[in-house]
Amino acid sequence: MAITLRLKRRSSGGAAGAPAALKSAEPAFNEADKILYYGFGDDGGANATSIIPIGGEGAFLTLATVQTVTGNKTFTGTVTVPTPTAGDHAATKAYVDGAVSSVSIPDGDKGDITISSSGTVWTIDNGVVTNAKLANVATATIKGRATAGTGAPEDLTATQVKTLLALTKNDVGLGNVDNTADAAKNVATAATWTTARTLTVGGTGKSVNGSANVAWSLAEIFSASQTAKTFLAAPTGAAGAPTFRTIVAADLPDLSGTYQPLDAELSALAGLTSAANKLPRFTGSGTADLLDFSTDGTLAANSDTTIASQKAVKTYVDGLLAANDAMVFKGVINASANPNYPAADAGHTYRISVAGKIGGASGPNVEAGDMLICTTDGTAAGTQATVGANWAIIQTNIDGALTTANIGSTVQAYDATLQNLAGLATAANQGLYLTGTDTFATFSLTAGGRALGGVAGTANTFPYFSAANTVTLGSITAAGLAILAAADATAQRTALGLGTMATQNANAVAITGGTIDGVVLDGGVY
């Protein structure tokens, strides 16, 4: 059978939390919150002065499972942050509130945004703002602005569009021209019909180009959509009744180079009213609004429509770290020359690189790998006597602790007989006797007792009282003589056939050979 070592424990059905008390260096595991606790410090009676978590997924990060991390954490190396979606300021703030000590987003293309200048410049990539990324619009919606002055885009009516384009009835209602049934002849293209076409206006058929020109009333011309490529105009070079003329390119104004072709995204941006500390944002296909650019270091807005500056985020994070005394690694300390403690604030952490003393020559011993943590803000540099109470030392190895290797060389192995002897109170003129197995008592040594020294002994005998105040000689064996003849305790143990186990205490036993089997070491429950 193998040796079984069982920690002090609490089952998963119990309450979460640390044990109320532990011995110094004693471990205990809580199955409810999956945390391994450790009895830290020593009150002088082998009891821990505090109980700290040292392991388990309930107290430390796991590698594979989903885990919620709360409080302030310090990370070294590179922290990768998912690219936020448009307007996701609340998500950014929530991430920062998770209390990473610092976040460094590397430069490079992050999808639709390129980051440069060590994370200080964020640029939208060319050609990535698509119609799909703009706000949705209703059917037959035209974006523009009819209200005087620069401002947000508006949804315009057909009348407002005609007014903006300076289209009137005298323009023959270009909004009513539809030439899709006429071999797709563009109005701006010089072309004539080769066959007769019939226009239906207000239900009355009018033949065009194939028969004589027919007079049209204004009511007929503007009462319905026309498909004819003609317009009503005065005779060339003279006044008179208007006649139909075929539309040619020369009849239409050349707008190239004068106006920007209509684009929903540009219209949406053009309709915004610019102001200080505002950033444009597309809210859908063809729609946009303005985001606030904030330098508030408290991030009090907590809004999806506010973008915090780099300085504001840094101020917020720095304040968060300072307010919560987050652990910040400040460097290493070579303790070989017994240096003083450095000036620090609560949460500042150092690591010992070379062993020595910290806080001057009278300070505590520290080893390479030990960690120093400041517990008080505004702590000045100084010695152990002046500022040592403001620092905690986490040791890599417990200074001065005894191990199993010390049993038999530094400490005596436990022995019940020796333990009982040690518990006796001695006094002058007292003798020692056994009251049972490995139990002793003392008795007063009278003059008669002391007179035992006058008994004449013989070979291989020893004196003893065979009756009241009667001394008798008893025989002693060769083994007994060997014990009595031993020069010291080591020789006596050799005579008794005892090994090094006989010199070790029960609470510090070193076993360097042999086999111990079937033993269960149980720490119990709490």
C-alpha positions in Angstrom: 0.0 0.0 0.0 1.1 3.5 -0.7 1.2 6.4 1.7 -1.8 8.7 1.4 -1.5 12.4 2.2 -4.9 14.2 2.7 -5.1 18.0 3.1 -7.4 19.7 5.5 -10.5 20.4 3.4 -14.1 21.5 3.1 -16.4 19.6 0.8 -18.1 21.2 -2.3 -21.4 21.2 -0.4 -20.0 23.5 2.3 -19.6 27.3 2.4 -17.0 29.1 0.3 -14.1 30.9 2.1 -10.9 30.3 4.0 -10.7 28.4 7.3 -11.1 30.4 10.5 -7.6 29.3 11.6 -4.6 27.3 10.4 -1.3 26.4 11.9 1.7 28.1 10.5 2.5 26.7 7.0 -0.6 24.5 7.1 -2.5 24.1 3.8 -6.3 23.7 3.4 -8.5 23.3 0.3 -12.1 24.5 -0.1 -13.9 22.4 -2.8 -16.8 24.9 -2.8 -14.8 27.8 -4.2 -11.8 25.6 -5.5 -9.2 27.6 -3.6 -6.1 26.3 -1.9 -5.3 28.3 1.3 -2.1 28.7 3.3 -1.4 29.5 6.9 0.9 32.5 6.6 3.1 33.8 9.4 3.6 32.6 13.0 2.1 34.1 16.2 4.8 32.5 18.3 2.6 29.5 19.1 2.8 27.8 15.7 -0.5 29.5 14.7 -0.7 31.4 11.3 -1.2 35.1 11.6 -3.1 35.3 8.3 -4.6 32.9 5.8 -4.0 33.6 2.1 -5.0 31.9 -1.2 -2.1 30.4 -3.0 -3.7 28.3 -5.8 -6.8 27.0 -7.4 -9.0 28.2 -10.3 -11.2 30.2 -7.8 -8.2 32.5 -7.0 -6.0 32.4 -10.1 -6.4 32.5 -13.8 -6.9 29.2 -15.7 -5.5 28.5 -19.2 -8.5 26.8 -20.9 -11.8 27.6 -19.3 -14.0 30.7 -19.3 -13.3 32.7 -16.2 -14.5 36.1 -14.9 -11.6 38.3 -13.6 -12.4 41.0 -11.1 -10.3 43.6 -9.3 -7.0 45.1 -10.4 -4.5 42.9 -12.3 -1.0 43.6 -13.5 0.1 42.0 -16.8 3.5 42.1 -18.5 4.1 41.5 -22.1 1.5 42.2 -24.9 -2.2 42.3 -24.1 -4.4 41.7 -27.2 -7.7 43.7 -27.2 -10.5 42.7 -29.7 -11.2 45.5 -32.3 -14.2 47.4 -31.0 -17.2 47.9 -33.2 -18.4 51.3 -34.4 -19.4 53.5 -31.4 -18.5 50.8 -28.9 -17.2 53.2 -26.3 -19.1 51.5 -23.5 -17.4 48.2 -24.4 -14.0 50.0 -24.3 -14.8 51.5 -20.9 -16.0 48.1 -19.6 -12.7 46.6 -20.7 -10.7 49.3 -19.0 -12.8 49.0 -15.8 -11.6 45.3 -15.8 -8.4 46.9 -14.4 -5.6 45.8 -16.5 -2.8 48.0 -15.4 -1.9 49.1 -19.0 -3.1 48.2 -22.5 -0.8 48.6 -25.5 -2.5 48.1 -28.9 0.2 47.5 -31.5 0.3 49.5 -34.7 -1.1 47.9 -37.9 -4.2 47.3 -39.9 -7.0 46.3 -37.6 -9.6 45.6 -40.3 -11.2 48.9 -41.4 -8.9 51.0 -39.1 -5.1 51.4 -39.3 -3.3 52.3 -36.1 0.0 54.1 -36.2 2.3 56.3 -34.2 2.5 53.8 -31.3 -1.3 53.7 -31.0 -1.9 57.5 -31.0 -3.3 57.8 -34.6 -6.4 55.8 -35.7 -7.2 56.2 -39.4 -10.2 54.8 -41.3 -8.9 52.8 -44.3 -9.7 54.1 -47.8 -12.7 52.5 -49.5 -14.1 50.7 -46.4 -17.0 53.0 -45.6 -19.6 51.1 -47.7 -23.4 51.7 -48.1 -24.0 48.8 -45.8 -22.2 50.7 -43.0 -24.5 53.7 -43.3 -27.9 54.1 -41.6 -30.8 52.6 -43.4 -33.2 54.9 -45.4 -36.8 54.6 -46.5 -37.7 53.8 -50.1 -37.5 56.8 -52.5 -35.6 58.9 -49.9 -33.2 61.6 -51.2 -30.7 62.9 -48.8 -29.8 66.6 -48.9 -30.3 69.8 -47.1 -33.0 72.4 -47.8 -32.6 74.4 -44.6 -30.4 77.4 -44.9 -26.9 77.2 -43.4 -24.6 74.2 -42.7 -26.2 71.4 -40.7 -27.3 67.8 -40.6 -28.6 66.1 -43.8 -32.4 66.1 -44.2 -34.9 63.8 -46.0 -36.2 66.0 -48.9 -39.5 65.9 -50.7 -39.8 65.9 -54.5 -40.8 69.6 -54.4 -37.7 70.5 -52.4 -35.4 68.6 -54.8 -36.9 70.4 -57.8 -36.4 73.7 -56.1 -32.8 72.8 -55.3 -32.2 71.8 -59.0 -34.1 74.9 -60.3 -36.6 72.7 -62.2 -39.9 74.4 -63.0 -42.8 73.8 -65.4 -41.0 75.7 -68.1 -38.3 73.0 -67.9 -41.0 70.7 -69.3 -40.9 68.6 -66.1 -37.7 66.6 -66.6 -38.8 64.7 -63.5 -41.5 63.2 -65.7 -39.3 62.0 -68.6 -39.0 58.2 -68.8 -37.3 56.9 -72.0 -36.8 53.3 -70.9 -39.4 52.1 -73.5 -37.6 54.0 -76.3 -34.5 51.9 -76.8 -32.9 53.5 -73.7 -32.1 56.7 -75.5 -30.6 59.1 -72.9 -32.2 62.6 -72.8 -28.7 64.1 -73.0 -27.9 62.2 -76.2 -28.6 63.8 -79.6 -31.1 61.4 -81.1 -34.4 61.4 -83.1 -37.0 58.7 -83.4 -37.1 56.9 -86.7 -40.6 55.6 -86.2 -43.8 57.1 -84.8 -44.2 57.1 -81.0 -47.4 57.7 -79.2 -47.5 59.8 -76.0 -50.3 59.2 -73.6 -51.0 62.3 -71.5 -54.1 62.4 -69.4 -55.4 59.5 -71.5 -55.3 61.3 -74.8 -52.9 59.9 -77.5 -50.7 62.4 -79.3 -48.7 61.2 -82.3 -45.1 62.5 -82.5 -42.5 62.3 -85.3 -44.4 60.5 -88.0 -47.2 62.9 -88.3 -47.6 66.7 -88.2 -46.7 68.5 -85.0 -49.6 68.6 -82.6 -50.3 71.4 -80.2 -50.2 70.4 -76.5 -51.8 72.3 -73.7 -49.7 72.9 -70.6 -52.3 70.8 -68.7 -51.6 67.9 -71.0 -47.8 68.3 -70.8 -47.6 68.4 -67.0 -50.5 66.1 -66.2 -48.5 62.8 -66.4 -45.1 61.3 -67.1 -43.9 61.7 -70.7 -41.8 59.2 -72.7 -41.2 61.5 -75.7 -37.8 62.8 -76.4 -39.2 66.2 -77.3 -39.9 69.4 -75.5 -42.0 72.5 -76.2 -40.0 75.5 -77.3 -40.5 78.9 -79.1 -39.4 79.1 -82.8 -35.7 79.6 -83.3 -34.9 83.3 -83.8 -38.4 84.6 -83.6 -41.4 84.9 -81.4 -44.4 82.7 -82.0 -46.3 79.7 -81.0 -44.2 77.0 -79.4 -43.5 73.8 -81.3 -42.0 70.5 -80.4 -38.3 70.1 -80.7 -36.1 67.0 -80.4 -33.8 67.1 -77.3 -30.2 67.2 -78.3 -27.1 67.5 -76.2 -26.8 71.2 -76.8 -30.2 71.8 -75.2 -28.9 70.5 -71.8 -26.5 72.3 -69.6 -23.0 70.7 -69.1 -22.7 70.1 -65.3 -19.5 68.1 -65.5 -16.8 69.6 -63.3 -19.4 71.8 -61.5 -21.3 69.4 -59.3 -20.4 66.3 -57.4 -22.4 63.2 -58.5 -25.0 62.4 -55.8 -23.7 59.9 -53.2 -25.7 58.9 -50.2 -22.7 58.7 -47.9 -21.3 62.1 -49.0 -24.8 63.6 -48.6 -25.0 62.2 -45.1 -21.7 63.7 -44.1 -22.5 67.0 -45.9 -25.6 67.3 -43.8 -23.8 67.3 -40.5 -23.2 70.5 -38.6 -19.6 70.6 -37.6 -18.5 71.8 -34.2 -15.6 71.7 -31.8 -14.7 68.2 -30.4 -17.1 66.4 -32.7 -16.3 63.3 -34.9 -18.5 62.1 -37.8 -19.9 58.6 -37.7 -22.1 56.6 -40.1 -25.1 55.2 -38.3 -26.4 53.3 -41.3 -26.6 53.3 -45.1 -26.7 56.9 -46.1 -27.1 58.3 -42.5 -24.6 59.8 -40.2 -24.3 61.7 -36.9 -21.6 63.3 -34.7 -19.8 61.7 -31.8 -18.5 63.7 -28.9 -14.7 63.8 -28.5 -14.0 63.9 -24.7 -10.9 64.7 -22.7 -12.7 63.9 -19.4 -10.2 61.8 -17.4 -13.1 60.3 -15.3 -14.9 58.8 -18.3 -18.1 60.0 -16.5 -20.1 60.0 -19.8 -20.1 56.2 -20.1 -21.8 56.7 -23.5 -21.9 55.0 -26.8 -21.8 58.4 -28.5 -18.6 59.7 -26.8 -15.0 58.9 -27.8 -12.4 59.4 -25.1 -9.0 60.8 -26.0 -5.8 58.8 -25.3 -5.0 61.3 -22.5 -8.4 60.8 -20.9 -8.1 57.0 -20.9 -4.6 57.2 -19.5 -5.7 59.6 -16.8 -8.7 57.3 -15.9 -6.5 54.2 -15.8 -3.7 55.9 -13.7 -6.4 57.1 -11.3 -7.9 53.6 -11.1 -4.6 52.0 -10.3 -3.7 54.6 -7.7 -7.2 54.5 -6.0 -7.1 50.7 -5.7 -3.4 50.3 -4.8 -2.8 48.0 -7.7 0.4 46.0 -7.7 2.9 47.6 -10.1 6.3 45.9 -10.7 9.0 48.6 -10.1 12.2 46.5 -10.7 14.8 44.4 -8.9 16.9 45.1 -5.8 20.4 43.8 -5.2 20.5 43.2 -1.4 24.1 42.2 -1.2 25.0 45.5 0.4 22.1 45.6 2.8 20.3 48.6 1.1 17.4 50.6 2.6 13.9 50.2 1.4 13.1 52.5 -1.6 10.5 55.2 -1.5 7.2 53.8 -2.7 3.4 53.9 -2.7 1.0 51.1 -1.8 1.1 48.3 -4.5 4.7 49.0 -5.6 6.5 45.7 -6.0 10.2 44.8 -6.1 12.0 41.5 -6.5 15.3 40.6 -4.8 18.0 39.7 -7.4 20.9 39.0 -5.0 20.5 37.8 -1.4 21.4 40.0 1.6 19.4 42.1 4.1 16.8 44.8 3.3 16.3 47.9 5.3 19.9 48.2 6.4 22.2 45.9 8.3 19.6 45.4 11.0 16.9 44.5 8.5 15.5 41.0 7.7 17.3 38.5 5.5 16.1 38.2 1.9 17.0 35.7 -0.8 17.1 35.9 -4.5 13.5 35.6 -5.7 11.9 37.1 -2.6 9.2 39.8 -3.3 8.8 43.1 -1.5 5.4 44.8 -1.6 4.7 48.3 -0.2 1.4 48.5 1.8 1.3 52.3 2.5 1.1 55.3 0.1 3.8 57.9 0.4 6.3 55.6 2.1 9.7 57.3 2.3 13.0 55.4 1.7 14.4 54.1 5.0 15.6 51.4 7.3 13.7 48.5 8.8 13.2 50.5 12.0 11.7 53.5 10.2 9.6 52.1 7.3 9.8 48.3 7.6 6.2 48.2 9.0 5.1 49.6 5.6 6.5 46.6 3.6 5.5 42.9 3.2 8.1 40.3 2.3 7.0 37.2 0.4 9.8 34.6 0.7 10.9 32.2 -2.0 12.1 29.9 0.8 10.9 30.2 4.4 13.8 31.7 6.4 14.9 29.6 9.4 12.4 26.8 8.9 13.4 23.2 9.9 13.0 20.4 7.4 13.1 16.6 7.7 16.8 16.8 7.1 17.3 18.5 10.5 15.9 15.5 12.4 18.7 13.6 14.1 21.2 16.3 13.5 19.6 19.6 14.7 16.6 18.3 16.7 15.9 15.1 18.7 13.5 12.5 17.3 10.4 12.2 19.4 10.4 9.4 22.0 7.6 8.8 24.5 9.9 7.8 27.3 12.1 10.8 26.9 9.1 13.0 26.6 7.7 11.8 29.9 11.0 12.2 31.6 11.2 15.8 30.3 7.8 16.5 31.9 9.0 15.7 35.5 9.6 18.5 37.9 12.9 17.8 39.7 14.2 19.0 43.1 17.0 18.3 45.5 17.2 14.9 47.2 14.8 13.2 44.8 15.0 9.9 43.0 13.3 8.6 39.8 11.1 5.6 39.4 8.7 4.0 36.8 5.0 4.1 37.6 4.1 2.3 34.3 5.2 1.8 30.8 7.2 4.9 29.8 5.7 6.8 32.8 7.8 8.2 35.6 7.6 9.8 39.0 10.0 11.2 41.5 10.5 10.3 45.2 12.4 11.9 48.0 15.8 10.4 48.4 16.3 9.9 52.1 19.6 9.3 54.0 18.9 5.6 53.8 18.6 5.9 50.1 21.7 7.7 49.8 23.3 5.0 51.9 22.9 2.7 49.0 26.2 3.9 47.8 27.8 2.0 50.7 26.5 -1.4 49.5 29.4 -3.7 48.6 28.7 -5.0 45.1 29.8 -8.2 43.4 30.5 -9.0 39.8 27.6 -8.6 37.4 25.1 -7.3 40.1 23.3 -4.1 40.9 21.6 -3.0 44.2 17.9 -2.6 44.6 15.4 -2.5 47.5 13.9 -5.9 48.0 11.8 -4.7 51.0 11.3 -1.5 53.0 14.7 0.0 53.4 16.3 -3.3 52.4 18.9 -3.2 49.6 19.5 -6.3 47.6 21.9 -7.0 44.8 20.4 -8.1 41.5 22.2 -9.8 38.6 22.9 -7.7 35.5 23.3 -9.3 32.0 25.9 -8.7 29.5 23.5 -6.5 27.5 22.8 -4.4 30.5 26.5 -4.1 31.2 27.0 -2.9 27.6 24.5 -0.2 28.1 26.0 1.0 31.3 29.5 0.7 29.9 28.7 2.9 26.9 30.7 6.2 27.0 27.8 8.4 25.7 24.3 8.3 24.4 25.4 7.4 20.9 27.2 4.3 22.2 24.2 3.4 24.4 21.9 3.6 21.3 24.3 1.3 19.5 24.2 -1.1 22.4 20.4 -1.1 22.3 20.4 -1.5 18.5 18.8 1.9 17.9 19.3 3.8 14.7 19.0 7.6 14.0 15.2 7.5 14.4 15.8 7.3 18.2 17.4 10.8 18.1 14.5 12.5 16.3 11.3 14.3 17.6 7.9 13.1 16.4 7.3 16.6 14.9 10.5 16.6 12.8 11.3 13.1 11.6 13.7 12.5 8.7 13.3 9.2 7.0 16.2 8.6 4.6 15.8 4.9 3.8 13.6 1.9 4.3 9.9 1.6 3.6 6.8 3.0 5.3 3.6 1.7 3.9 -0.1 1.9 4.4 0.0 5.2 6.3 -2.8 7.8 5.9 -1.8 11.4 6.8 -5.1 13.2 7.1 -5.4 17.0 7.7 -9.0 16.7 8.6 -11.9 19.1 7.6 -12.8 22.6 8.5 
